[in-house]
Amino acid sequence: MVVFLKVLLVIFSLGVIAVVLLQRGKSAGLSGAITGGAEHLFGKQKARGLDLFLQRLTIGLAVGFFILALIVAYFVKEV
């Protein structure tokens, strides 16, 4: 059972990494100040539905990862 939970934890961690990398940046810092003006000038369209889905998926995977990490730590300490 511990091995199954560890494999599931690795899957969740890879999922969190993949979903975070798929998200758009928030255009913070100096590069955001430079490119942000051009986006407003030319009217860049954002895929709002996809951003919202990826944000919710990230939250779900992160919560699952945190709970699984606590469960795995509990079972490893018991054995």
PDB file of N, CA, C and O in Angstrom:
ATOM      1  N   MET A   1       0.817  -1.189   0.000  1.00  0.00           N
ATOM      2  CA  MET A   1       0.000   0.000   0.000  1.00  0.00           C
ATOM      3  C   MET A   1       0.870   1.265   0.000  1.00  0.00           C
ATOM      4  O   MET A   1       0.544   2.259  -0.649  1.00  0.00           O
ATOM      5  N   VAL A   2       1.977   1.206   0.738  1.00  0.00           N
ATOM      6  CA  VAL A   2       2.869   2.362   0.792  1.00  0.00           C
ATOM      7  C   VAL A   2       3.477   2.623  -0.584  1.00  0.00           C
ATOM      8  O   VAL A   2       3.637   3.777  -0.984  1.00  0.00           O
ATOM      9  N   VAL A   3       3.811   1.570  -1.300  1.00  0.00           N
ATOM     10  CA  VAL A   3       4.395   1.729  -2.636  1.00  0.00           C
ATOM     11  C   VAL A   3       3.366   2.373  -3.575  1.00  0.00           C
ATOM     12  O   VAL A   3       3.710   3.252  -4.364  1.00  0.00           O
ATOM     13  N   PHE A   4       2.117   1.938  -3.489  1.00  0.00           N
ATOM     14  CA  PHE A   4       1.057   2.529  -4.316  1.00  0.00           C
ATOM     15  C   PHE A   4       0.894   4.011  -4.012  1.00  0.00           C
ATOM     16  O   PHE A   4       0.751   4.818  -4.931  1.00  0.00           O
ATOM     17  N   LEU A   5       0.911   4.377  -2.748  1.00  0.00           N
ATOM     18  CA  LEU A   5       0.772   5.775  -2.360  1.00  0.00           C
ATOM     19  C   LEU A   5       1.961   6.608  -2.833  1.00  0.00           C
ATOM     20  O   LEU A   5       1.798   7.761  -3.233  1.00  0.00           O
ATOM     21  N   LYS A   6       3.154   6.022  -2.785  1.00  0.00           N
ATOM     22  CA  LYS A   6       4.339   6.752  -3.264  1.00  0.00           C
ATOM     23  C   LYS A   6       4.276   6.969  -4.770  1.00  0.00           C
ATOM     24  O   LYS A   6       4.635   8.040  -5.257  1.00  0.00           O
ATOM     25  N   VAL A   7       3.827   5.972  -5.503  1.00  0.00           N
ATOM     26  CA  VAL A   7       3.681   6.115  -6.955  1.00  0.00           C
ATOM     27  C   VAL A   7       2.627   7.177  -7.267  1.00  0.00           C
ATOM     28  O   VAL A   7       2.813   7.995  -8.168  1.00  0.00           O
ATOM     29  N   LEU A   8       1.526   7.162  -6.524  1.00  0.00           N
ATOM     30  CA  LEU A   8       0.481   8.167  -6.702  1.00  0.00           C
ATOM     31  C   LEU A   8       1.003   9.562  -6.374  1.00  0.00           C
ATOM     32  O   LEU A   8       0.633  10.534  -7.033  1.00  0.00           O
ATOM     33  N   LEU A   9       1.851   9.665  -5.372  1.00  0.00           N
ATOM     34  CA  LEU A   9       2.450  10.945  -5.007  1.00  0.00           C
ATOM     35  C   LEU A   9       3.352  11.476  -6.125  1.00  0.00           C
ATOM     36  O   LEU A   9       3.347  12.674  -6.410  1.00  0.00           O
ATOM     37  N   VAL A  10       4.118  10.597  -6.751  1.00  0.00           N
ATOM     38  CA  VAL A  10       4.972  10.997  -7.870  1.00  0.00           C
ATOM     39  C   VAL A  10       4.117  11.459  -9.052  1.00  0.00           C
ATOM     40  O   VAL A  10       4.454  12.438  -9.717  1.00  0.00           O
ATOM     41  N   ILE A  11       3.017  10.760  -9.313  1.00  0.00           N
ATOM     42  CA  ILE A  11       2.123  11.152 -10.403  1.00  0.00           C
ATOM     43  C   ILE A  11       1.528  12.530 -10.138  1.00  0.00           C
ATOM     44  O   ILE A  11       1.455  13.361 -11.043  1.00  0.00           O
ATOM     45  N   PHE A  12       1.101  12.776  -8.895  1.00  0.00           N
ATOM     46  CA  PHE A  12       0.549  14.084  -8.545  1.00  0.00           C
ATOM     47  C   PHE A  12       1.610  15.173  -8.670  1.00  0.00           C
ATOM     48  O   PHE A  12       1.321  16.273  -9.142  1.00  0.00           O
ATOM     49  N   SER A  13       2.830  14.871  -8.252  1.00  0.00           N
ATOM     50  CA  SER A  13       3.881  15.893  -8.342  1.00  0.00           C
ATOM     51  C   SER A  13       4.200  16.226  -9.793  1.00  0.00           C
ATOM     52  O   SER A  13       4.392  17.397 -10.118  1.00  0.00           O
ATOM     53  N   LEU A  14       4.262  15.241 -10.665  1.00  0.00           N
ATOM     54  CA  LEU A  14       4.494  15.500 -12.078  1.00  0.00           C
ATOM     55  C   LEU A  14       3.325  16.266 -12.699  1.00  0.00           C
ATOM     56  O   LEU A  14       3.516  17.108 -13.576  1.00  0.00           O
ATOM     57  N   GLY A  15       2.120  15.963 -12.233  1.00  0.00           N
ATOM     58  CA  GLY A  15       0.945  16.692 -12.705  1.00  0.00           C
ATOM     59  C   GLY A  15       0.983  18.158 -12.315  1.00  0.00           C
ATOM     60  O   GLY A  15       0.663  19.029 -13.124  1.00  0.00           O
ATOM     61  N   VAL A  16       1.377  18.434 -11.070  1.00  0.00           N
ATOM     62  CA  VAL A  16       1.475  19.819 -10.613  1.00  0.00           C
ATOM     63  C   VAL A  16       2.536  20.565 -11.433  1.00  0.00           C
ATOM     64  O   VAL A  16       2.316  21.702 -11.851  1.00  0.00           O
ATOM     65  N   ILE A  17       3.666  19.932 -11.656  1.00  0.00           N
ATOM     66  CA  ILE A  17       4.730  20.568 -12.435  1.00  0.00           C
ATOM     67  C   ILE A  17       4.245  20.874 -13.848  1.00  0.00           C
ATOM     68  O   ILE A  17       4.462  21.976 -14.353  1.00  0.00           O
ATOM     69  N   ALA A  18       3.592  19.910 -14.489  1.00  0.00           N
ATOM     70  CA  ALA A  18       3.130  20.095 -15.867  1.00  0.00           C
ATOM     71  C   ALA A  18       2.084  21.202 -15.965  1.00  0.00           C
ATOM     72  O   ALA A  18       2.136  22.027 -16.877  1.00  0.00           O
ATOM     73  N   VAL A  19       1.136  21.222 -15.029  1.00  0.00           N
ATOM     74  CA  VAL A  19       0.066  22.218 -15.093  1.00  0.00           C
ATOM     75  C   VAL A  19       0.609  23.618 -14.815  1.00  0.00           C
ATOM     76  O   VAL A  19       0.177  24.586 -15.441  1.00  0.00           O
ATOM     77  N   VAL A  20       1.542  23.730 -13.889  1.00  0.00           N
ATOM     78  CA  VAL A  20       2.129  25.046 -13.598  1.00  0.00           C
ATOM     79  C   VAL A  20       2.910  25.556 -14.808  1.00  0.00           C
ATOM     80  O   VAL A  20       2.864  26.746 -15.117  1.00  0.00           O
ATOM     81  N   LEU A  21       3.619  24.673 -15.485  1.00  0.00           N
ATOM     82  CA  LEU A  21       4.373  25.099 -16.661  1.00  0.00           C
ATOM     83  C   LEU A  21       3.471  25.468 -17.840  1.00  0.00           C
ATOM     84  O   LEU A  21       3.876  26.248 -18.702  1.00  0.00           O
ATOM     85  N   LEU A  22       2.267  24.925 -17.888  1.00  0.00           N
ATOM     86  CA  LEU A  22       1.336  25.244 -18.963  1.00  0.00           C
ATOM     87  C   LEU A  22       0.649  26.592 -18.773  1.00  0.00           C
ATOM     88  O   LEU A  22       0.118  27.155 -19.731  1.00  0.00           O
ATOM     89  N   GLN A  23       0.653  27.109 -17.563  1.00  0.00           N
ATOM     90  CA  GLN A  23      -0.038  28.369 -17.298  1.00  0.00           C
ATOM     91  C   GLN A  23       0.731  29.551 -17.872  1.00  0.00           C
ATOM     92  O   GLN A  23       1.947  29.502 -18.058  1.00  0.00           O
ATOM     93  N   ARG A  24      -0.017  30.612 -18.147  1.00  0.00           N
ATOM     94  CA  ARG A  24       0.590  31.848 -18.622  1.00  0.00           C
ATOM     95  C   ARG A  24       1.208  32.586 -17.462  1.00  0.00           C
ATOM     96  O   ARG A  24       0.747  32.470 -16.327  1.00  0.00           O
ATOM     97  N   GLY A  25       2.251  33.347 -17.740  1.00  0.00           N
ATOM     98  CA  GLY A  25       2.845  34.200 -16.726  1.00  0.00           C
ATOM     99  C   GLY A  25       1.963  35.407 -16.465  1.00  0.00           C
ATOM    100  O   GLY A  25       1.114  35.749 -17.288  1.00  0.00           O
ATOM    101  N   LYS A  26       2.154  36.038 -15.349  1.00  0.00           N
ATOM    102  CA  LYS A  26       1.359  37.209 -14.997  1.00  0.00           C
ATOM    103  C   LYS A  26       2.012  38.511 -15.451  1.00  0.00           C
ATOM    104  O   LYS A  26       1.549  39.587 -15.075  1.00  0.00           O
ATOM    105  N   SER A  27       3.060  38.440 -16.240  1.00  0.00           N
ATOM    106  CA  SER A  27       3.767  39.609 -16.770  1.00  0.00           C
ATOM    107  C   SER A  27       4.239  40.532 -15.661  1.00  0.00           C
ATOM    108  O   SER A  27       3.979  41.736 -15.684  1.00  0.00           O
ATOM    109  N   ALA A  28       4.928  39.961 -14.699  1.00  0.00           N
ATOM    110  CA  ALA A  28       5.431  40.753 -13.581  1.00  0.00           C
ATOM    111  C   ALA A  28       6.861  41.197 -13.870  1.00  0.00           C
ATOM    112  O   ALA A  28       7.568  40.571 -14.660  1.00  0.00           O
ATOM    113  N   GLY A  29       7.268  42.250 -13.241  1.00  0.00           N
ATOM    114  CA  GLY A  29       8.629  42.720 -13.364  1.00  0.00           C
ATOM    115  C   GLY A  29       8.847  43.593 -14.581  1.00  0.00           C
ATOM    116  O   GLY A  29       7.897  44.080 -15.193  1.00  0.00           O
ATOM    117  N   LEU A  30      10.102  43.783 -14.924  1.00  0.00           N
ATOM    118  CA  LEU A  30      10.471  44.675 -16.021  1.00  0.00           C
ATOM    119  C   LEU A  30      10.000  44.141 -17.374  1.00  0.00           C
ATOM    120  O   LEU A  30       9.561  44.913 -18.226  1.00  0.00           O
ATOM    121  N   SER A  31      10.088  42.837 -17.570  1.00  0.00           N
ATOM    122  CA  SER A  31       9.648  42.290 -18.853  1.00  0.00           C
ATOM    123  C   SER A  31       8.151  42.469 -19.032  1.00  0.00           C
ATOM    124  O   SER A  31       7.689  42.653 -20.159  1.00  0.00           O
ATOM    125  N   GLY A  32       7.393  42.422 -17.973  1.00  0.00           N
ATOM    126  CA  GLY A  32       5.956  42.658 -18.063  1.00  0.00           C
ATOM    127  C   GLY A  32       5.641  44.098 -18.373  1.00  0.00           C
ATOM    128  O   GLY A  32       4.666  44.386 -19.068  1.00  0.00           O
ATOM    129  N   ALA A  33       6.445  45.004 -17.870  1.00  0.00           N
ATOM    130  CA  ALA A  33       6.225  46.422 -18.161  1.00  0.00           C
ATOM    131  C   ALA A  33       6.497  46.720 -19.628  1.00  0.00           C
ATOM    132  O   ALA A  33       5.824  47.555 -20.231  1.00  0.00           O
ATOM    133  N   ILE A  34       7.481  46.039 -20.200  1.00  0.00           N
ATOM    134  CA  ILE A  34       7.823  46.277 -21.599  1.00  0.00           C
ATOM    135  C   ILE A  34       6.791  45.631 -22.521  1.00  0.00           C
ATOM    136  O   ILE A  34       6.275  46.287 -23.426  1.00  0.00           O
ATOM    137  N   THR A  35       6.487  44.358 -22.301  1.00  0.00           N
ATOM    138  CA  THR A  35       5.565  43.664 -23.199  1.00  0.00           C
ATOM    139  C   THR A  35       4.116  43.963 -22.878  1.00  0.00           C
ATOM    140  O   THR A  35       3.259  43.839 -23.753  1.00  0.00           O
ATOM    141  N   GLY A  36       3.818  44.349 -21.662  1.00  0.00           N
ATOM    142  CA  GLY A  36       2.433  44.630 -21.292  1.00  0.00           C
ATOM    143  C   GLY A  36       1.849  45.789 -22.061  1.00  0.00           C
ATOM    144  O   GLY A  36       0.672  45.756 -22.419  1.00  0.00           O
ATOM    145  N   GLY A  37       2.642  46.817 -22.327  1.00  0.00           N
ATOM    146  CA  GLY A  37       2.163  47.950 -23.100  1.00  0.00           C
ATOM    147  C   GLY A  37       1.810  47.561 -24.516  1.00  0.00           C
ATOM    148  O   GLY A  37       0.811  48.034 -25.059  1.00  0.00           O
ATOM    149  N   ALA A  38       2.610  46.711 -25.121  1.00  0.00           N
ATOM    150  CA  ALA A  38       2.340  46.272 -26.493  1.00  0.00           C
ATOM    151  C   ALA A  38       1.072  45.422 -26.547  1.00  0.00           C
ATOM    152  O   ALA A  38       0.313  45.495 -27.513  1.00  0.00           O
ATOM    153  N   GLU A  39       0.845  44.618 -25.511  1.00  0.00           N
ATOM    154  CA  GLU A  39      -0.358  43.796 -25.490  1.00  0.00           C
ATOM    155  C   GLU A  39      -1.604  44.664 -25.391  1.00  0.00           C
ATOM    156  O   GLU A  39      -2.612  44.366 -26.030  1.00  0.00           O
ATOM    157  N   HIS A  40      -1.554  45.725 -24.606  1.00  0.00           N
ATOM    158  CA  HIS A  40      -2.706  46.606 -24.489  1.00  0.00           C
ATOM    159  C   HIS A  40      -2.910  47.409 -25.765  1.00  0.00           C
ATOM    160  O   HIS A  40      -4.047  47.684 -26.151  1.00  0.00           O
ATOM    161  N   LEU A  41      -1.831  47.782 -26.413  1.00  0.00           N
ATOM    162  CA  LEU A  41      -1.919  48.582 -27.625  1.00  0.00           C
ATOM    163  C   LEU A  41      -2.526  47.789 -28.769  1.00  0.00           C
ATOM    164  O   LEU A  41      -3.382  48.299 -29.492  1.00  0.00           O
ATOM    165  N   PHE A  42      -2.091  46.546 -28.939  1.00  0.00           N
ATOM    166  CA  PHE A  42      -2.554  45.737 -30.054  1.00  0.00           C
ATOM    167  C   PHE A  42      -3.740  44.843 -29.702  1.00  0.00           C
ATOM    168  O   PHE A  42      -4.257  44.141 -30.571  1.00  0.00           O
ATOM    169  N   GLY A  43      -4.174  44.856 -28.457  1.00  0.00           N
ATOM    170  CA  GLY A  43      -5.374  44.113 -28.070  1.00  0.00           C
ATOM    171  C   GLY A  43      -5.204  42.613 -28.073  1.00  0.00           C
ATOM    172  O   GLY A  43      -5.886  41.914 -28.822  1.00  0.00           O
ATOM    173  N   LYS A  44      -4.309  42.108 -27.254  1.00  0.00           N
ATOM    174  CA  LYS A  44      -4.088  40.666 -27.173  1.00  0.00           C
ATOM    175  C   LYS A  44      -5.298  39.992 -26.529  1.00  0.00           C
ATOM    176  O   LYS A  44      -5.785  40.435 -25.489  1.00  0.00           O
ATOM    177  N   GLN A  45      -5.772  38.932 -27.147  1.00  0.00           N
ATOM    178  CA  GLN A  45      -6.908  38.182 -26.607  1.00  0.00           C
ATOM    179  C   GLN A  45      -6.399  37.064 -25.705  1.00  0.00           C
ATOM    180  O   GLN A  45      -5.509  36.303 -26.084  1.00  0.00           O
ATOM    181  N   LYS A  46      -6.966  36.975 -24.521  1.00  0.00           N
ATOM    182  CA  LYS A  46      -6.565  35.916 -23.596  1.00  0.00           C
ATOM    183  C   LYS A  46      -7.566  34.770 -23.664  1.00  0.00           C
ATOM    184  O   LYS A  46      -8.767  34.978 -23.836  1.00  0.00           O
ATOM    185  N   ALA A  47      -7.055  33.588 -23.528  1.00  0.00           N
ATOM    186  CA  ALA A  47      -7.913  32.413 -23.451  1.00  0.00           C
ATOM    187  C   ALA A  47      -8.337  32.251 -21.994  1.00  0.00           C
ATOM    188  O   ALA A  47      -7.753  31.454 -21.259  1.00  0.00           O
ATOM    189  N   ARG A  48      -9.333  32.992 -21.587  1.00  0.00           N
ATOM    190  CA  ARG A  48      -9.734  33.049 -20.177  1.00  0.00           C
ATOM    191  C   ARG A  48     -10.246  31.711 -19.668  1.00  0.00           C
ATOM    192  O   ARG A  48      -9.984  31.352 -18.520  1.00  0.00           O
ATOM    193  N   GLY A  49     -10.970  30.966 -20.496  1.00  0.00           N
ATOM    194  CA  GLY A  49     -11.505  29.685 -20.061  1.00  0.00           C
ATOM    195  C   GLY A  49     -10.404  28.688 -19.740  1.00  0.00           C
ATOM    196  O   GLY A  49     -10.483  27.963 -18.749  1.00  0.00           O
ATOM    197  N   LEU A  50      -9.386  28.655 -20.574  1.00  0.00           N
ATOM    198  CA  LEU A  50      -8.274  27.736 -20.351  1.00  0.00           C
ATOM    199  C   LEU A  50      -7.477  28.139 -19.114  1.00  0.00           C
ATOM    200  O   LEU A  50      -7.058  27.278 -18.340  1.00  0.00           O
ATOM    201  N   ASP A  51      -7.268  29.432 -18.923  1.00  0.00           N
ATOM    202  CA  ASP A  51      -6.541  29.903 -17.741  1.00  0.00           C
ATOM    203  C   ASP A  51      -7.273  29.528 -16.458  1.00  0.00           C
ATOM    204  O   ASP A  51      -6.656  29.106 -15.480  1.00  0.00           O
ATOM    205  N   LEU A  52      -8.590  29.685 -16.472  1.00  0.00           N
ATOM    206  CA  LEU A  52      -9.387  29.352 -15.293  1.00  0.00           C
ATOM    207  C   LEU A  52      -9.345  27.852 -15.016  1.00  0.00           C
ATOM    208  O   LEU A  52      -9.232  27.432 -13.864  1.00  0.00           O
ATOM    209  N   PHE A  53      -9.434  27.044 -16.075  1.00  0.00           N
ATOM    210  CA  PHE A  53      -9.371  25.596 -15.911  1.00  0.00           C
ATOM    211  C   PHE A  53      -8.020  25.159 -15.351  1.00  0.00           C
ATOM    212  O   PHE A  53      -7.961  24.332 -14.442  1.00  0.00           O
ATOM    213  N   LEU A  54      -6.937  25.716 -15.893  1.00  0.00           N
ATOM    214  CA  LEU A  54      -5.603  25.352 -15.417  1.00  0.00           C
ATOM    215  C   LEU A  54      -5.383  25.803 -13.978  1.00  0.00           C
ATOM    216  O   LEU A  54      -4.705  25.123 -13.209  1.00  0.00           O
ATOM    217  N   GLN A  55      -5.956  26.949 -13.614  1.00  0.00           N
ATOM    218  CA  GLN A  55      -5.820  27.433 -12.243  1.00  0.00           C
ATOM    219  C   GLN A  55      -6.538  26.496 -11.273  1.00  0.00           C
ATOM    220  O   GLN A  55      -5.999  26.154 -10.220  1.00  0.00           O
ATOM    221  N   ARG A  56      -7.740  26.086 -11.625  1.00  0.00           N
ATOM    222  CA  ARG A  56      -8.488  25.170 -10.744  1.00  0.00           C
ATOM    223  C   ARG A  56      -7.838  23.796 -10.688  1.00  0.00           C
ATOM    224  O   ARG A  56      -7.814  23.165  -9.631  1.00  0.00           O
ATOM    225  N   LEU A  57      -7.313  23.328 -11.807  1.00  0.00           N
ATOM    226  CA  LEU A  57      -6.621  22.040 -11.836  1.00  0.00           C
ATOM    227  C   LEU A  57      -5.360  22.091 -10.980  1.00  0.00           C
ATOM    228  O   LEU A  57      -5.031  21.117 -10.303  1.00  0.00           O
ATOM    229  N   THR A  58      -4.660  23.208 -11.007  1.00  0.00           N
ATOM    230  CA  THR A  58      -3.470  23.380 -10.174  1.00  0.00           C
ATOM    231  C   THR A  58      -3.824  23.312  -8.697  1.00  0.00           C
ATOM    232  O   THR A  58      -3.124  22.666  -7.917  1.00  0.00           O
ATOM    233  N   ILE A  59      -4.900  23.970  -8.313  1.00  0.00           N
ATOM    234  CA  ILE A  59      -5.326  23.956  -6.911  1.00  0.00           C
ATOM    235  C   ILE A  59      -5.694  22.540  -6.486  1.00  0.00           C
ATOM    236  O   ILE A  59      -5.302  22.092  -5.409  1.00  0.00           O
ATOM    237  N   GLY A  60      -6.443  21.838  -7.326  1.00  0.00           N
ATOM    238  CA  GLY A  60      -6.840  20.466  -7.001  1.00  0.00           C
ATOM    239  C   GLY A  60      -5.649  19.526  -6.876  1.00  0.00           C
ATOM    240  O   GLY A  60      -5.574  18.726  -5.944  1.00  0.00           O
ATOM    241  N   LEU A  61      -4.724  19.626  -7.815  1.00  0.00           N
ATOM    242  CA  LEU A  61      -3.542  18.765  -7.767  1.00  0.00           C
ATOM    243  C   LEU A  61      -2.649  19.105  -6.574  1.00  0.00           C
ATOM    244  O   LEU A  61      -2.066  18.212  -5.960  1.00  0.00           O
ATOM    245  N   ALA A  62      -2.541  20.393  -6.245  1.00  0.00           N
ATOM    246  CA  ALA A  62      -1.704  20.795  -5.113  1.00  0.00           C
ATOM    247  C   ALA A  62      -2.296  20.297  -3.790  1.00  0.00           C
ATOM    248  O   ALA A  62      -1.566  19.831  -2.914  1.00  0.00           O
ATOM    249  N   VAL A  63      -3.617  20.398  -3.653  1.00  0.00           N
ATOM    250  CA  VAL A  63      -4.262  19.898  -2.431  1.00  0.00           C
ATOM    251  C   VAL A  63      -4.095  18.382  -2.337  1.00  0.00           C
ATOM    252  O   VAL A  63      -3.786  17.855  -1.268  1.00  0.00           O
ATOM    253  N   GLY A  64      -4.298  17.683  -3.454  1.00  0.00           N
ATOM    254  CA  GLY A  64      -4.108  16.237  -3.463  1.00  0.00           C
ATOM    255  C   GLY A  64      -2.677  15.842  -3.138  1.00  0.00           C
ATOM    256  O   GLY A  64      -2.445  14.884  -2.402  1.00  0.00           O
ATOM    257  N   PHE A  65      -1.712  16.584  -3.689  1.00  0.00           N
ATOM    258  CA  PHE A  65      -0.309  16.320  -3.406  1.00  0.00           C
ATOM    259  C   PHE A  65      -0.001  16.509  -1.922  1.00  0.00           C
ATOM    260  O   PHE A  65       0.699  15.693  -1.322  1.00  0.00           O
ATOM    261  N   PHE A  66      -0.522  17.579  -1.334  1.00  0.00           N
ATOM    262  CA  PHE A  66      -0.263  17.863   0.078  1.00  0.00           C
ATOM    263  C   PHE A  66      -0.862  16.780   0.972  1.00  0.00           C
ATOM    264  O   PHE A  66      -0.211  16.316   1.908  1.00  0.00           O
ATOM    265  N   ILE A  67      -2.087  16.381   0.689  1.00  0.00           N
ATOM    266  CA  ILE A  67      -2.739  15.334   1.499  1.00  0.00           C
ATOM    267  C   ILE A  67      -2.016  14.007   1.337  1.00  0.00           C
ATOM    268  O   ILE A  67      -1.796  13.299   2.320  1.00  0.00           O
ATOM    269  N   LEU A  68      -1.643  13.657   0.105  1.00  0.00           N
ATOM    270  CA  LEU A  68      -0.905  12.410  -0.120  1.00  0.00           C
ATOM    271  C   LEU A  68       0.456  12.423   0.568  1.00  0.00           C
ATOM    272  O   LEU A  68       0.900  11.401   1.090  1.00  0.00           O
ATOM    273  N   ALA A  69       1.116  13.577   0.569  1.00  0.00           N
ATOM    274  CA  ALA A  69       2.413  13.671   1.237  1.00  0.00           C
ATOM    275  C   ALA A  69       2.264  13.424   2.737  1.00  0.00           C
ATOM    276  O   ALA A  69       3.099  12.752   3.344  1.00  0.00           O
ATOM    277  N   LEU A  70       1.208  13.964   3.331  1.00  0.00           N
ATOM    278  CA  LEU A  70       0.968  13.731   4.757  1.00  0.00           C
ATOM    279  C   LEU A  70       0.652  12.260   5.037  1.00  0.00           C
ATOM    280  O   LEU A  70       1.131  11.701   6.024  1.00  0.00           O
ATOM    281  N   ILE A  71      -0.145  11.638   4.181  1.00  0.00           N
ATOM    282  CA  ILE A  71      -0.500  10.222   4.364  1.00  0.00           C
ATOM    283  C   ILE A  71       0.733   9.340   4.212  1.00  0.00           C
ATOM    284  O   ILE A  71       0.943   8.433   5.017  1.00  0.00           O
ATOM    285  N   VAL A  72       1.545   9.589   3.200  1.00  0.00           N
ATOM    286  CA  VAL A  72       2.764   8.796   2.988  1.00  0.00           C
ATOM    287  C   VAL A  72       3.718   8.982   4.168  1.00  0.00           C
ATOM    288  O   VAL A  72       4.321   8.013   4.630  1.00  0.00           O
ATOM    289  N   ALA A  73       3.859  10.195   4.651  1.00  0.00           N
ATOM    290  CA  ALA A  73       4.741  10.442   5.801  1.00  0.00           C
ATOM    291  C   ALA A  73       4.245   9.705   7.035  1.00  0.00           C
ATOM    292  O   ALA A  73       5.048   9.182   7.807  1.00  0.00           O
ATOM    293  N   TYR A  74       2.943   9.655   7.228  1.00  0.00           N
ATOM    294  CA  TYR A  74       2.375   8.935   8.381  1.00  0.00           C
ATOM    295  C   TYR A  74       2.655   7.442   8.273  1.00  0.00           C
ATOM    296  O   TYR A  74       3.077   6.822   9.249  1.00  0.00           O
ATOM    297  N   PHE A  75       2.422   6.848   7.084  1.00  0.00           N
ATOM    298  CA  PHE A  75       2.630   5.416   6.920  1.00  0.00           C
ATOM    299  C   PHE A  75       4.104   5.038   6.972  1.00  0.00           C
ATOM    300  O   PHE A  75       4.437   3.963   7.470  1.00  0.00           O
ATOM    301  N   VAL A  76       4.984   5.877   6.479  1.00  0.00           N
ATOM    302  CA  VAL A  76       6.413   5.581   6.524  1.00  0.00           C
ATOM    303  C   VAL A  76       6.898   5.633   7.958  1.00  0.00           C
ATOM    304  O   VAL A  76       7.745   4.833   8.354  1.00  0.00           O
ATOM    305  N   LYS A  77       6.381   6.553   8.735  1.00  0.00           N
ATOM    306  CA  LYS A  77       6.772   6.664  10.138  1.00  0.00           C
ATOM    307  C   LYS A  77       6.277   5.459  10.940  1.00  0.00           C
ATOM    308  O   LYS A  77       6.951   5.029  11.876  1.00  0.00           O
ATOM    309  N   GLU A  78       5.126   4.913  10.593  1.00  0.00           N
ATOM    310  CA  GLU A  78       4.557   3.769  11.284  1.00  0.00           C
ATOM    311  C   GLU A  78       5.370   2.502  11.034  1.00  0.00           C
ATOM    312  O   GLU A  78       5.535   1.682  11.937  1.00  0.00           O
ATOM    313  N   VAL A  79       5.874   2.339   9.827  1.00  0.00           N
ATOM    314  CA  VAL A  79       6.578   1.098   9.447  1.00  0.00           C
ATOM    315  C   VAL A  79       7.970   1.114   9.892  1.00  0.00           C
ATOM    316  O   VAL A  79       8.704   0.154   9.657  1.00  0.00           O
TER     317      VAL A  79
END
